Amino acid sequence: MFGRRSLGWAGAVSLVTALLVPTAAAQAAEPLEYVAIGDSSAAGPLIPWQIDLACLRSSINYPHVAADLLGAQLKDVTCSGAVVPDFTGKQFGFIPPQFSALKSTTDLVTVAIGGNDTGLVTAALSCINLLPPPVGTSCKARFTKGGKDQLAAKITATGPAVGAALERIRELAPHAKVLVTGYGTYIRPGGCYPLVPVWSVDADYLQATVDRLNTMLAEQAAAHGAQYVDLRTPSIGHDACAPVSKRWLEGLIPSSIAAPLHPSAAGMAAFGQLVANQAVG
């Protein structure tokens, strides 16, 4: 019944074994080894539940969301307040360098960095004006005094450090896909004074500066073999001015348990989905 040549006993046993015993290729693949590095935009300060109080790292930040979607084994070393030098040095003097989590077997790395290096968070807080214009001072006027944009200069100066960090990631995790995540749309054109007490001219300046940072990150990612994950475009309409039910990014007075000027739990869920999609894309 097998044609001109019978399988015989040994052949039959081999056939049954092949059908019943999974081969190595058919067995469940090893989970992705995923390392998340970066600052508070990834760590998720104050979002319940906090699993590292020194770094203010949440158990439902976007790295954890993405890891769950990917079925990945996550090593999350993101830390609030991180700057590029904390990748290779001890943050706060006792937190190990974030690059120490990288291995030759690492499959996926996400990088969220730049906001603290360029002073954006501090700058945004300094733009608060509790009274409408002309009472007070425009932070745009302050940061661009004399015709030089101080924040733009800091972003340009930070670019090479980001590029060098991406090169080092490639050396430490040569087989990994590296995703550089940008920053979201924190405030819509014109702002929403007094809900977010920043003058319209300053709201537009701040978001334009965030966009400038995003452009730098995208350029560095492209130049150093990484991929850029755009969080700015998908978060349009989910900014700090949006209704609470649609808000992904908190304003100066958070509407959920999250840090001011940072993603909310809803934002982390959305960003995690975006990261997971690009990881498999």
Secondary structure, 3 states (H helix, E strand, C coil): CCCCCCCHHHHHHHHHHHHHCCCCCCCCCCCCEEEEEECHHHHCCCCCCEEECCCCEECCCHHHHHHHHHCCEEEECCCCCCCHHHHCCCECCCECCHHHHCCCCCCEEEEECCCCCCCHHHHHHHCCCCCCCCCCCCHHHHHCHHHCCHHHHHHHHHHHHHHHHHHHHHHHCCCCEEEEECCCCCCCCCCCCCCCCCCHHHHHHHHHHHHHHHHHHHHHHHHCCCEEECCCCCCCCCCCCCCHHHCCECCCCCCCCCCCCCECHHHHHHHHHHHHHHHHC
